[in-house]
């Protein structure tokens, strides 16, 4: 991996990869829903939508699509709570088209009023799609429960009312603060001619002027000094309830991150995990049960999710809470730890054969000025984690007062669920 800072502040990451004939160009920007103030909730996601509506050079969506289709490229964009990304993956000899189109969209999108108004309807329907599907919405509802009024608890797309009230002028002012070369990371991974990439970056990104001041205007999250168990219910008349149980975890830079990753793999990271075995295999309570990890610059969270029959939620919670208690009291065996370490190594090596994922790996580190760590170095850290570290971490995070539970289903009273957590964890 090679990193270079251009005079206009842009960071260039080059990741040569052998045995591939493709190249991915990824642009990351430090803007997401946690940066948004009143009248701008959902703005980061809205901007991403409008980027595909047309530019000065390619004035409508069809012309943009034809450029990509003509070279058989894969492309997409995404908005998270703390960053936004645009990427194109193409045959290596078509990489200039990727640079041309990405820079055109990022710096010369039209943002016509007609497109702005039309896209409001599209986004409102997207919001409904997620809100009306409990399987999709449980993650957002859990973060609302966990972050309790902080910007990290807001949905990335905003609410329908926020989108309908959005003003184009405010959206453009917000965009122009962040969509500057000095804020961007451009990562190129795959089959690379390094001189060509340097030339293309200067051609398509260097001519753009940039504000010198970095935008880092998000409110940091502070954990409550006296946490208490929280249970929140979203009432829905459904037969399969959705459960999300968890709490605060590690931030990007936390030295305990590798131990937490292994703990979650052991609990619910794969088909041989404790929860998969106890919840699905032994008792048949759920089709899926899994443990996830979300990371940000200043905080992070873990969650355990499952979809279960509305009449078996308490039983399922008892099983999950019992497993949390067991790992606190008895820790993990050396064989469990070894299997989790090997699982992590295998999945990482498989995923990073993809230039797109390799570009994302290094771009995110550069965007947030994190310690530069290679996949091999991360695996080395994983291999060094001791069983006692995992047990200590479980006792730190799985305290009754730090547990949060979000439920979507036909329930009213949170007390029975609260009792399970307080008695079993």
Buried (B, 14 or more C-beta within 10 A) or exposed (E): BBBBEBEBBBBBBBBBBEEBEBBBBBBBBBBBBBBBEEEBBBBBBBBBBBBBBBBEEBEBEEEBEEBBEEBEBEBEBBBBBBBBBBBBBBBBEBBBBBBBBBBBBBBEBBBBEEBBEEBBEEBBEBBEEBBEEBEEBBBBBBBBBBBEEBBBBBBBBBBBEBBEBBEBEBBBEBBEBBBBBBBBBBBBBBBBBEEBBBEBBBEBBBEBEBBEEEBEEBEEBEEEEEBEBBBBBBEBEEEBBBBBBBBBBBBBEBEBBBBBBBBBBBBBBBEBBBBBBBBBEEEEBBEEBBBBBBBBBBBBBBBBBBBBBBEBBEBBBBBBBBBBBBBBEEBBEEEBBEBBBEBBBEEBEEBBEBBBBBBBBBBBBBBBEEEEEEBEEBBEBBEEBEBEBBBBBBEEBBBBEBBBBBBBBBBEEBEEBBEBBEEBB
